Amino acid sequence: MTRRPGLVLLARFANMSVRLMPHSSKIISNTILALIMVMGGWLRFTGLDWDSRYQLHPDERAILFVEQRIDAPTSLPQALDARVSPANPFNAPQGAPPYPYGHLPLYANVAISRLLELACGSLSLCGSISPDSLAAQLLNVSALPHYDHLLMVGRAMSALCDTITIGVTFWLAKSIGNRVSGLVAASLVAFAVVHIQNAHFGTVDALTTLFSTISLLFMTRPISPHRTALSGLFMGLAVSCKLASALLLAPFVVSELSILRSGSSWRISGIRTFLKGACVAFIAFTFTSPYAILDGAFYTEGAITQAGIASGWLDAPYTRQYIGAIPLAYTLDQQARWALGLPVTLVAYTGVAFSVIEAAKTKRRQLLTQLCWIFVTLIASSVLLAKLPRYMLPATPTLVSMGSRLLTIPFVEPLKRPLKLPCSAAIWSVAIVLITVVFTAGYAIAFANLYTQTHPLVEASHWIYRELPPTSSLAVERWDDALPLPPANDDAPQFREKDFARYSVDWFAEPDGEEKLEGNLHYIAESDYIILSSNRLYGTIPRLRLRYPFSAAYYRTLFSGELGFALVNVFQRFPRILGISLVDDTIAGTGLADPGIAFPEFAIHLGSVDESFTVYDHPQALIFKNTQHYSFARLMSIVLANPQNH
């Protein structure tokens, strides 16, 4: 058998490092872990101002809308009166949608933002900080509006929490393997694109993932009353971020079953310990989300609304992209191509399969607990209509822990017996680890390069203000961020002088009949330009031909050029490394003709992508110009004559 000397040397080095583990590897592994966390933190904190503070993430906007009203009660009676308390997130103006999350992220963001402002006021160094730096924005050196300051603090809090998750993943993987598998798992989370992306958003997902992973870590430690209490504490904090974290009850129960199966005295003790942990979880949730109890009707209303939308009981435009998606297959496909990358996905789920076989034989509590969390999350993702990639975020540390343990099997049990494996097995193990980590790191760097480029909607807005005559009329789509964005204070004065006529067309409206078509085409006939800020509508409506026969025909005739509009500009940014771009196809599966979208010269086309993966931080904006100026009657005849509109 031919062996490569480099890999043989690496295998022997790994073997030797494991044998030295009881003596010196703790210092070495802790140093490596620190370096991994620094690298992961750099990827997460770079480019937090990725949209020039235009708040282009709708969930961020919804959270900020509530945060800017949060204040500390002046007395205990005021705090207990849900209707007047300024700390109650449900005291929204009439007609505002119910706040759907827990209170903890709100209170943490508001408290940290005020502490940072106080710190800046008491530090003389603040005057020497560059006003364009992240530190200046967090300390509010330039006196940002309250809304903008909360935005940046929220994003930094997400980045910090996700960086800490890297370290927690190390200990989670170590609980079923050893330090080598812990380091591999930590590196895979550090370079996981789905983590890097959500760390740039001031939403609840990064905090939820951190608390969920810490809770799971304590579940896998040797059972004791204080560890069970700590597991319950962080479970309560996770639920206080997002109600879906209540699924942690499943692995919590599995974790305690080992005691419940013991003798009668241990069984009684185990039941008491379990109940104490559950009580701690409830108390933690109550103290950090008090108005979920004091104003339970509003909390329940928001939770039911979100559950209805996610499950498909309630219809929402942003979940219609999932109609027809194959359960589980869709999630795995998006993880393999975008959220994690193919190597990590293959390694993770192969590790899960391997752990299932082992757990069936050994009944090992740590494996059963982590497997339960993975399967519960996968089942929930499969059952729900909405299959957003970020829904799997809390399970990612556990997935990579399973995969890293499989990758490091030759080095997992050296302390129990001398390590005597064929050199070829060690070579393959080291080679797969290197390929997986290097590939994932390259993908992470490529994705982080997104945030060094101007956001497509900001770039498109500048082009519109600069190039279009001030008398231009624009047709923009409802349910999407309408371009052009308002001019910023540092934009050229002539930008602010232009006030375009805007027509809002709603192709998601129902019923999809001729009356709706007539109303929208009246605006289209009067428009000089059609602006599509993303593929949110044209990526979904043409696939639902029975539901949207006329709207689908409109998009087909627009993209084919039959309506007399020509594509004049495209604004986009992609993950890029070494001059190669990773490109998604926004019209794949829609049946639309390519209107002439130009892609980078050196690109790898990875097919369609979940809308939520691109629509916030790197959407593709298309601008069509009315070159023929057809009459309304002719536009109607063109759309109605489309052979697929029935």
C-alpha positions in Angstrom: 0.0 0.0 0.0 1.4 3.4 -1.0 1.5 5.9 1.9 2.1 9.6 1.8 4.9 10.6 4.1 3.2 13.8 5.1 0.0 12.2 6.3 2.0 9.4 8.0 3.9 12.0 10.0 0.7 13.8 10.9 -0.9 10.6 12.0 2.1 9.7 14.2 2.1 13.3 15.7 -1.6 13.0 16.5 -1.0 9.5 18.1 1.8 10.9 20.2 -0.1 13.9 21.3 -3.0 11.8 22.5 -0.6 9.5 24.5 0.8 12.7 26.2 -2.7 13.9 27.0 -2.7 13.2 30.7 0.5 15.3 31.1 0.8 18.3 28.9 -2.1 18.3 26.4 -4.4 20.3 28.6 -2.2 23.4 28.2 -1.8 22.7 24.5 -5.5 22.0 23.8 -6.6 25.1 25.8 -4.2 27.2 23.8 -5.5 25.8 20.5 -9.1 26.3 21.7 -8.3 29.9 22.5 -6.9 30.4 19.0 -10.0 28.8 17.5 -12.3 31.1 19.5 -10.2 34.2 18.5 -10.6 33.2 14.8 -14.3 32.5 15.3 -14.7 35.8 17.0 -13.0 37.6 14.2 -15.3 36.1 11.7 -18.3 37.1 13.8 -17.4 40.6 14.7 -16.1 41.6 11.3 -18.7 43.6 9.3 -21.4 44.0 11.9 -22.5 47.2 10.1 -23.2 45.0 7.1 -26.2 47.0 5.9 -25.0 50.5 6.8 -27.5 50.5 9.7 -30.6 50.4 7.4 -32.1 47.6 9.6 -32.6 45.3 6.6 -33.4 42.3 8.7 -37.2 42.3 9.5 -36.8 40.4 12.8 -34.2 42.9 13.9 -36.6 45.7 13.1 -39.4 44.0 15.1 -37.2 43.5 18.1 -35.8 47.1 18.0 -39.4 48.4 17.7 -40.0 46.9 21.2 -36.6 47.6 22.7 -36.8 51.3 22.1 -39.9 51.4 24.4 -38.4 49.3 27.2 -37.5 51.2 30.4 -37.1 50.3 34.1 -40.2 50.6 36.3 -40.0 53.3 39.0 -41.7 51.2 41.7 -42.7 47.6 42.5 -46.5 48.3 42.0 -45.8 49.8 38.6 -43.6 46.7 37.7 -46.4 44.4 38.7 -49.1 46.3 36.8 -48.6 44.8 33.3 -50.8 47.5 31.7 -48.6 50.4 32.7 -45.2 48.9 33.2 -42.6 50.4 30.8 -40.7 47.0 31.0 -43.6 45.1 29.5 -42.8 44.3 25.9 -46.5 43.7 25.1 -47.5 47.3 25.7 -47.3 48.1 22.0 -49.3 50.8 20.2 -52.7 49.8 18.9 -52.5 47.6 15.9 -48.8 46.5 16.4 -48.2 42.8 15.9 -47.7 40.9 19.2 -44.1 40.4 20.3 -43.3 36.7 19.7 -40.1 36.1 21.7 -39.0 36.0 25.3 -38.0 39.1 27.3 -34.4 38.2 28.1 -32.8 39.4 24.8 -34.7 42.7 25.1 -33.6 43.4 28.7 -30.0 42.3 28.0 -29.7 44.5 25.0 -31.2 47.6 26.6 -29.2 47.2 29.8 -25.9 46.6 28.0 -26.5 49.6 25.6 -27.0 51.9 28.6 -24.0 50.6 30.5 -21.8 51.1 27.5 -23.1 54.7 27.2 -22.3 55.3 30.9 -18.9 53.7 30.5 -18.1 56.0 27.6 -19.2 59.1 29.6 -16.8 58.2 32.4 -13.8 57.2 30.2 -11.6 59.9 28.8 -10.3 57.5 26.2 -13.6 57.7 24.2 -12.6 61.0 22.7 -9.6 59.3 21.0 -11.6 56.4 19.4 -12.2 56.6 15.7 -15.9 57.4 15.2 -16.1 54.9 12.4 -14.9 51.9 14.5 -17.0 49.2 16.0 -15.9 50.3 19.5 -17.1 53.8 18.8 -20.5 52.6 17.7 -20.9 50.3 20.7 -19.8 53.1 23.1 -21.9 55.5 21.2 -19.1 58.0 20.8 -20.8 59.7 17.9 -24.2 59.9 19.7 -26.0 57.6 17.4 -29.8 57.6 17.5 -31.1 55.3 20.2 -32.5 52.9 17.6 -29.1 52.6 15.8 -27.2 52.1 19.0 -29.5 49.3 20.1 -29.0 47.7 16.7 -25.2 47.6 16.9 -25.2 46.4 20.6 -27.7 43.7 19.7 -25.5 42.5 16.8 -22.3 42.6 19.0 -24.2 40.6 21.7 -25.1 38.0 19.1 -21.5 37.8 18.0 -20.2 37.5 21.5 -22.7 34.8 22.5 -21.9 32.7 19.4 -18.2 33.0 20.1 -18.7 31.6 23.6 -20.7 28.8 22.0 -17.5 27.7 20.3 -15.9 27.1 23.7 -19.0 25.3 25.0 -19.0 23.0 22.0 -15.5 21.9 22.9 -16.7 20.7 26.3 -19.9 19.2 24.8 -17.9 17.1 22.3 -15.3 16.2 25.0 -18.1 14.7 27.0 -18.6 11.9 24.4 -15.0 11.9 23.1 -11.8 13.5 24.3 -10.0 16.8 23.8 -9.0 16.0 20.2 -12.7 15.6 19.2 -13.5 18.6 21.3 -11.1 20.8 19.3 -12.3 19.4 16.0 -15.9 20.2 17.0 -15.0 23.7 18.2 -13.3 24.5 14.9 -16.3 23.2 12.9 -18.6 25.5 14.8 -16.2 28.4 14.6 -16.2 28.1 10.8 -19.9 27.1 10.4 -21.4 29.6 8.0 -24.9 29.4 9.5 -23.4 30.5 12.9 -21.3 33.3 11.4 -24.3 34.7 9.5 -26.7 34.6 12.5 -24.0 36.1 14.7 -24.3 39.2 12.5 -28.0 39.6 13.3 -29.3 41.3 16.4 -32.0 38.6 16.9 -32.6 35.9 19.5 -31.0 32.9 17.7 -27.4 33.2 18.9 -28.5 33.7 22.6 -30.9 30.8 22.3 -28.2 28.5 20.9 -25.7 29.5 23.6 -28.1 28.8 26.5 -29.4 25.6 24.8 -25.9 24.2 24.4 -24.9 25.0 28.0 -28.0 23.3 29.3 -27.3 20.3 27.1 -23.7 20.3 28.4 -24.8 20.0 32.0 -27.2 17.2 31.0 -24.3 15.2 29.7 -22.2 15.7 32.9 -22.3 13.1 35.7 -25.7 13.5 37.4 -25.8 15.5 40.6 -28.4 17.9 42.1 -26.4 21.0 41.4 -25.7 20.0 37.7 -29.4 19.2 37.2 -30.2 22.7 38.7 -27.7 24.4 36.3 -29.2 22.5 33.4 -32.6 23.7 34.4 -31.4 27.2 34.9 -30.0 27.5 31.3 -33.0 25.7 29.9 -35.2 28.4 31.5 -32.9 31.1 30.0 -33.1 29.5 26.6 -36.9 29.4 26.7 -36.8 33.1 27.9 -35.2 33.8 24.5 -37.3 31.6 22.3 -40.3 29.4 23.3 -39.2 26.6 20.9 -36.4 25.9 23.4 -38.9 24.1 25.5 -38.0 21.1 23.3 -35.0 20.8 25.7 -37.3 19.0 28.1 -37.0 15.9 25.9 -33.2 15.4 26.4 -33.6 16.6 30.0 -35.9 13.7 30.7 -33.6 11.3 28.8 -30.7 12.5 30.8 -32.4 11.7 34.1 -33.7 8.3 33.1 -30.5 6.5 34.1 -31.3 7.3 37.7 -35.0 6.6 37.4 -34.1 3.0 36.2 -32.0 2.4 39.3 -33.2 1.0 42.7 -36.1 2.4 44.6 -34.1 4.8 46.8 -32.2 6.2 43.8 -35.5 6.4 41.8 -37.1 8.6 44.5 -33.9 10.7 44.7 -33.9 11.0 40.9 -37.5 12.1 40.7 -36.8 14.8 43.3 -33.7 16.0 41.4 -35.6 16.1 38.1 -38.5 18.1 39.7 -35.9 20.5 41.2 -34.3 21.1 37.8 -37.7 21.7 36.3 -38.6 24.2 39.0 -35.3 26.0 38.5 -36.1 26.2 34.8 -39.5 27.7 35.5 -38.2 30.2 38.0 -35.4 31.3 35.6 -38.0 31.8 32.9 -40.4 33.7 35.2 -37.7 36.1 36.4 -36.3 36.8 33.0 -39.7 36.9 31.2 -42.0 38.1 34.0 -44.7 39.5 31.7 -45.1 36.1 30.1 -46.8 35.3 33.4 -48.2 38.7 34.4 -49.5 39.4 30.9 -50.0 35.8 29.8 -52.8 36.4 27.3 -50.5 38.6 25.1 -47.6 36.2 25.4 -49.8 33.2 24.5 -51.3 35.1 21.6 -47.8 35.8 20.2 -46.7 32.3 20.8 -49.8 30.8 19.1 -49.4 33.2 16.2 -45.8 32.2 15.6 -46.5 28.5 16.0 -49.4 28.8 13.5 -47.2 30.6 11.0 -44.3 28.1 11.4 -46.6 25.1 11.1 -48.7 26.4 8.2 -51.9 26.7 10.1 -51.7 30.5 9.5 -50.7 31.7 6.1 -47.8 34.2 5.7 -46.1 35.2 2.5 -42.6 34.5 3.8 -43.4 30.8 4.5 -45.0 30.1 1.1 -41.6 29.2 -0.4 -41.7 26.0 1.6 -44.9 24.7 0.0 -44.0 21.4 -1.6 -40.6 21.1 0.2 -39.8 17.5 1.1 -39.5 17.2 4.9 -36.0 16.4 6.2 -34.6 16.3 2.6 -34.9 20.0 2.3 -33.1 20.6 5.6 -30.3 18.3 4.8 -29.9 19.8 1.3 -29.7 23.3 2.6 -27.2 22.3 5.2 -25.0 20.5 2.7 -25.0 23.2 0.1 -25.1 26.4 2.2 -25.6 26.4 5.9 -22.7 24.0 6.8 -21.1 22.8 3.6 -21.1 19.3 2.2 -18.1 17.9 4.2 -19.4 18.9 7.6 -22.9 17.7 6.8 -21.7 14.3 5.7 -19.4 13.9 8.7 -22.1 15.1 11.1 -24.8 12.8 10.0 -22.5 9.8 9.6 -21.4 10.5 13.1 -25.1 10.5 14.2 -25.7 7.2 12.5 -22.6 5.7 14.2 -23.7 7.1 17.6 -27.2 5.6 17.2 -25.7 2.1 16.7 -23.4 2.5 19.6 -26.1 4.0 21.9 -28.4 1.1 21.1 -25.7 -1.3 22.4 -24.3 0.6 25.3 -27.2 2.8 26.4 -24.6 5.5 27.2 -26.4 8.4 28.8 -24.3 11.1 27.1 -24.9 9.7 23.6 -28.6 9.2 24.2 -29.1 12.7 25.6 -27.4 14.4 22.6 -29.1 12.1 20.1 -32.4 13.0 21.6 -31.8 16.7 21.1 -30.8 16.2 17.5 -33.8 14.1 16.6 -36.2 16.3 18.4 -34.9 19.3 16.5 -35.0 17.4 13.2 -38.5 16.2 13.8 -39.7 19.7 14.6 -38.0 21.1 11.5 -39.7 18.3 9.4 -43.2 18.7 10.8 -43.2 22.5 10.5 -44.0 24.1 7.1 -41.3 26.7 7.7 -37.9 25.1 7.4 -35.6 28.1 7.9 -31.9 27.0 8.2 -31.5 28.9 11.4 -34.1 26.6 13.1 -31.4 23.9 13.2 -28.9 26.4 14.8 -29.3 25.1 18.4 -28.6 21.6 17.3 -25.4 22.4 15.2 -23.0 22.1 18.2 -24.4 18.6 18.9 -24.3 17.5 15.3 -20.6 18.5 14.9 -19.8 16.8 18.2 -21.1 13.5 16.8 -19.1 14.0 13.6 -15.9 15.1 15.4 -16.1 12.0 17.6 -16.4 9.8 14.5 -13.4 11.5 12.9 -11.2 11.1 15.9 -12.1 7.4 16.8 -8.4 6.4 16.5 -7.7 8.9 19.4 -10.9 8.7 21.5 -10.0 5.8 23.9 -6.2 5.9 24.3 -6.4 6.2 28.1 -8.3 2.9 28.4 -5.7 0.8 26.5 -2.6 1.4 24.4 -3.5 2.8 21.0 -2.7 0.1 18.5 -4.4 0.8 15.2 -3.1 0.3 11.6 -1.2 3.3 10.3 -3.6 3.5 7.4 -6.6 4.1 9.7 -4.8 7.0 11.4 -3.8 8.4 8.1 -7.4 8.4 6.8 -8.6 9.9 10.1 -6.1 12.8 9.9 -6.7 13.3 6.2 -10.5 13.6 6.6 -10.1 15.9 9.6 -7.8 18.2 7.6 -10.1 18.2 4.5 -13.2 18.9 6.6 -11.7 21.7 8.7 -9.8 23.3 5.8 -12.8 23.2 3.5 -15.1 24.6 6.2 -12.6 27.4 7.1 -12.3 28.4 3.4 -16.1 28.5 3.1 -16.3 30.6 6.3 -13.7 33.1 5.0 -15.5 33.3 1.6 -18.8 34.0 3.4 -17.2 36.6 5.7 -16.0 38.5 2.6 -19.6 39.3 2.0 -19.4 41.9 4.8 -16.5 43.7 3.2 -18.7 44.6 0.2 -21.4 47.2 0.0 -24.9 45.8 0.6 -26.7 45.3 -2.8 -29.7 47.3 -1.7 -27.5 50.2 -0.5 -25.5 50.0 -3.8 -28.8 49.9 -5.8 -30.2 52.9 -4.0 -27.1 55.0 -4.7 -27.3 54.0 -8.4 -31.0 54.9 -8.6 -30.4 58.4 -7.0 -27.4 58.9 -9.2 -28.7 57.7 -12.6 -32.4 58.0 -12.8 -34.2 61.3 -13.7 -36.0 62.9 -10.7 -39.3 62.5 -12.6 -39.0 58.7 -12.8 -41.8 56.6 -11.6 -40.9 53.3 -9.9 -43.0 50.1 -9.4 -41.9 48.5 -6.1 -43.1 45.3 -4.5 -45.0 45.0 -1.3 -43.6 42.4 1.2 -40.0 43.4 0.3 -37.7 46.3 1.2 -38.7 49.0 -1.3 -35.9 50.7 -3.2 -34.5 53.2 -3.1 -33.6 53.3 0.6 -33.8 56.7 2.2 -30.6 58.7 1.7 -28.2 58.7 4.6 -26.9 61.9 6.1 -23.5 61.5 4.4 -25.0 60.9 1.0 -24.7 63.6 -1.7 -27.2 66.5 -1.4 -28.7 65.7 -4.8 -29.7 62.3 -3.5 -32.0 63.9 -0.9 -33.5 66.2 -3.5 -34.9 63.4 -5.6 -38.3 62.2 -4.8 -39.5 59.5 -7.2 -43.1 58.6 -7.7 -43.6 55.1 -6.3 -46.3 52.6 -7.1 -46.6 49.7 -4.7 -47.8 46.4 -6.3 -48.8 43.4 -4.3 -48.5 40.2 -6.2 -48.9 38.1 -3.0 -52.4 39.5 -2.5 -55.3 37.1 -2.8 -57.5 36.1 -4.5 -55.4 36.0 -7.6 -57.9 37.1 -10.2 -58.3 39.6 -13.0 -59.3 42.4 -10.6 -56.0 42.1 -8.8 -54.2 41.8 -12.1 -55.8 45.0 -13.4 -55.0 47.0 -10.3 -51.3 46.0 -10.4 -50.9 46.4 -14.2 -52.3 49.9 -14.1 -49.3 50.8 -12.0 -46.9 48.8 -14.1 -48.1 50.7 -17.3 -47.4 54.0 -15.6 -44.0 53.0 -14.3 -40.6 53.8 -15.9 -38.8 51.1 -13.9 -39.7 47.9 -12.1 -37.6 47.2 -9.0 -37.3 43.8 -7.5 -35.4 44.1 -4.3 -34.9 40.3 -3.9 -36.4 37.0 -5.1 -38.9 36.8 -2.3 -41.8 37.1 -4.7 -40.6 35.9 -8.0 -38.8 32.9 -6.4 -42.1 31.7 -4.9 -45.1 32.8 -6.9 -44.3 31.1 -10.3 -43.9 27.8 -8.5 -47.5 28.1 -7.1 -49.3 28.2 -10.5 -52.6 26.9 -9.2 -52.7 29.5 -6.4 -51.3 32.4 -8.5 -52.2 31.8 -12.1 -52.2 35.5 -13.1 -49.3 36.6 -11.0 -47.2 33.7 -12.2 -48.0 34.7 -15.8 -47.0 38.3 -15.0 -43.5 37.2 -13.8 -43.1 34.9 -16.8 -43.9 37.6 -19.3 -41.7 40.2 -17.4 -38.6 38.0 -17.3 -39.1 36.9 -21.0 -39.3 40.6 -22.1 -42.8 40.3 -23.5 -44.1 43.2 -21.3 -41.6 45.6 -22.9 -39.3 45.9 -19.8 -35.6 45.1 -20.1 -33.2 44.3 -17.3 -30.8 47.2 -17.0 -28.9 46.5 -13.8 -28.2 43.8 -11.3 -26.9 44.4 -7.8 -25.5 41.4 -5.9 -22.7 40.1 -3.7 -21.6 36.5 -3.1 -19.3 34.5 -0.8 -15.9 34.8 -2.5 -12.4 33.5 -1.9 -9.3 33.5 -4.2 -11.4 35.3 -6.8 -14.0 32.5 -7.0 -17.6 33.3 -6.1 -20.2 30.9 -4.7 -23.3 31.7 -6.6 -26.9 30.9 -5.9 -29.6 30.6 -8.6 -32.6 32.8 -7.8 -34.8 31.5 -10.7 -34.0 27.8 -10.3 -37.3 25.8 -10.2 -39.5 28.8 -11.1 -39.7 28.2 -14.9 -38.8 31.8 -15.5 -36.5 32.8 -18.4 -33.2 34.3 -17.7 -33.6 38.0 -18.3 -29.8 38.5 -18.7 -28.5 38.2 -15.1 -24.7 38.5 -15.2 -22.6 36.6 -12.7 -18.9 36.9 -11.8 -16.5 35.4 -14.4 -15.1 32.8 -12.0 -18.0 31.3 -10.1 -19.3 28.0 -8.7 -23.0 27.6 -9.2 -24.6 25.8 -6.2 -28.2 26.0 -7.3 -31.2 27.3 -5.4 -30.9 28.5 -1.8 -33.4 29.1 1.0 -34.8 32.7 0.7 -33.9 33.5 4.3 -30.3 32.7 3.7 -29.8 35.5 1.2 -32.7 38.0 1.5 -31.3 39.8 4.5 -27.5 40.3 4.0 -26.9 39.5 0.3 -30.1 39.7 -1.8 -30.0 40.1 -5.5 -31.8 43.3 -6.7 -33.0 43.5 -10.3 -34.0 46.7 -12.1 -36.1 46.6 -15.2 -36.6 49.6 -17.5 -39.8 50.3 -19.5 -38.4 50.4 -23.0 -41.6 50.0 -25.0 -44.2 51.8 -22.8 -47.1 49.5 -23.7 -50.6 50.6 -22.8 -52.5 49.0 -19.9 -54.8 47.2 -22.3 -51.8 45.6 -24.2 -50.2 44.6 -20.9 -53.4 42.9 -19.9 -53.7 41.1 -23.2 -50.0 39.9 -23.0 -50.4 38.4 -19.5 -53.8 36.9 -20.2 -52.5 35.3 -23.4 -49.8 33.5 -21.6 -50.5 29.8 -22.2 -49.8 28.8 -18.6 -52.1 31.3 -16.8 -55.0 28.9 -16.2 
